[in-house]
Amino acid sequence: MQQELLQKPQVETIGRHIGFDAGEEMAKRFFDKHPEQQYGNTIGKELIEKILSQPGCAGVTIVPGYNEQGIRQAILVGVDANMNPILNYNVVNSTGELEVEEGVVGDQSFKTAGW
């Protein structure tokens, strides 16, 4: 009997283009089940690029959360090739000394209407 090895995918390759029709159908199924949540969160390019430009960042994990007002928001955090969150990383400052920078964990998304 041949055993197949299950390999964890490379983080950089996770995700695929599914097209508008498939995305719309997936969103419709969700919104039909949860009509009170018919909205999306829009995140700006600057935050996404800031997260992805962190040393060792291989992808972004999106986690649901609630802000201080109890409104659902997306939280974005960079992850390394092992899917570990990047909570801090080392940088060399202008005097050549090693410093620890806090990893970027972002929210402040803009709530937009659902499809």
C-alpha positions as CSV (number, residue, x, y, z in Angstrom):
1,M,0.0,0.0,0.0
2,Q,1.4,3.3,-1.0
3,Q,1.3,6.2,1.5
4,E,0.9,9.7,0.2
5,L,2.8,12.3,2.1
6,L,0.8,15.4,3.0
7,Q,3.0,18.4,2.7
8,K,2.2,21.8,4.2
9,P,1.9,24.2,1.3
10,Q,4.4,27.0,0.8
11,V,2.9,30.1,2.4
12,E,3.8,32.2,-0.6
13,T,1.7,30.0,-2.9
14,I,-1.5,29.8,-0.8
15,G,-4.5,31.3,-2.5
16,R,-5.7,31.4,-6.0
17,H,-7.8,33.5,-8.4
18,I,-11.4,32.2,-8.5
19,G,-13.0,34.9,-10.5
20,F,-15.9,37.2,-9.7
21,D,-18.7,34.7,-10.3
22,A,-17.3,32.1,-7.8
23,G,-16.5,34.8,-5.3
24,E,-19.9,36.3,-5.6
25,E,-21.5,32.9,-5.0
26,M,-19.4,32.3,-1.9
27,A,-20.3,35.7,-0.5
28,K,-24.0,35.2,-1.3
29,R,-24.0,31.9,0.6
30,F,-22.4,33.6,3.6
31,F,-24.7,36.6,3.5
32,D,-27.8,34.4,3.1
33,K,-26.7,32.6,6.3
34,H,-25.7,35.8,8.1
35,P,-27.7,38.7,6.7
36,E,-26.6,41.0,9.6
37,Q,-23.0,40.7,8.3
38,Q,-23.5,41.9,4.8
39,Y,-20.4,43.9,4.5
40,G,-16.8,43.6,3.8
41,N,-13.7,45.3,5.2
42,T,-11.4,47.3,2.8
43,I,-7.7,47.5,3.7
44,G,-5.5,50.0,2.0
45,K,-2.5,49.1,-0.1
46,E,-0.1,51.0,2.2
47,L,-0.9,48.7,5.2
48,I,-0.7,45.6,3.1
49,E,2.6,46.6,1.6
50,K,4.0,47.5,5.1
51,I,3.0,44.0,6.4
52,L,4.4,42.2,3.4
53,S,7.7,44.2,3.4
54,Q,8.6,42.9,6.9
55,P,11.7,40.7,6.8
56,G,10.7,37.0,6.4
57,C,7.1,37.8,5.7
58,A,5.7,35.1,3.4
59,G,2.0,36.0,3.6
60,V,-0.8,37.6,5.6
61,T,-3.3,36.0,8.0
62,I,-6.7,37.6,8.3
63,V,-8.4,37.2,11.7
64,P,-11.9,38.4,12.6
65,G,-12.2,40.6,15.7
66,Y,-14.3,43.3,17.3
67,N,-13.2,46.9,17.7
68,E,-13.9,49.0,20.8
69,Q,-17.4,49.8,19.6
70,G,-18.2,46.1,19.1
71,I,-18.1,46.3,15.3
72,R,-16.6,43.3,13.5
73,Q,-13.3,44.1,11.8
74,A,-10.6,42.2,10.0
75,I,-7.2,42.1,11.7
76,L,-4.1,41.5,9.4
77,V,-0.8,40.0,10.6
78,G,2.2,39.0,8.6
79,V,3.3,35.4,8.8
80,D,6.6,33.7,8.0
81,A,7.1,30.6,5.9
82,N,6.0,28.4,8.8
83,M,2.8,30.4,9.3
84,N,4.1,31.9,12.5
85,P,2.9,35.5,13.1
86,I,5.6,38.1,12.8
87,L,5.3,39.9,16.2
88,N,8.8,41.4,16.1
89,Y,11.9,41.4,13.9
90,N,15.4,42.7,14.0
91,V,16.7,45.7,12.1
92,V,20.1,47.5,12.0
93,N,19.7,51.2,12.9
94,S,21.7,54.0,11.4
95,T,24.6,53.6,13.9
96,G,24.9,49.9,13.1
97,E,23.3,48.6,16.2
98,L,20.7,45.8,16.2
99,E,17.2,46.8,17.3
100,V,14.0,45.0,17.7
101,E,11.0,46.4,15.7
102,E,7.4,45.5,16.6
103,G,5.7,43.5,13.9
104,V,2.8,45.2,12.0
105,V,-0.7,44.0,13.2
106,G,-3.3,46.1,11.4
107,D,-6.9,46.9,11.4
108,Q,-8.6,50.3,10.9
109,S,-10.4,48.8,7.9
110,F,-13.2,50.6,6.2
111,K,-16.5,48.9,6.4
112,T,-18.0,48.6,3.0
113,A,-21.3,47.2,1.7
114,G,-21.4,43.5,0.8
115,W,-21.6,42.5,-2.9
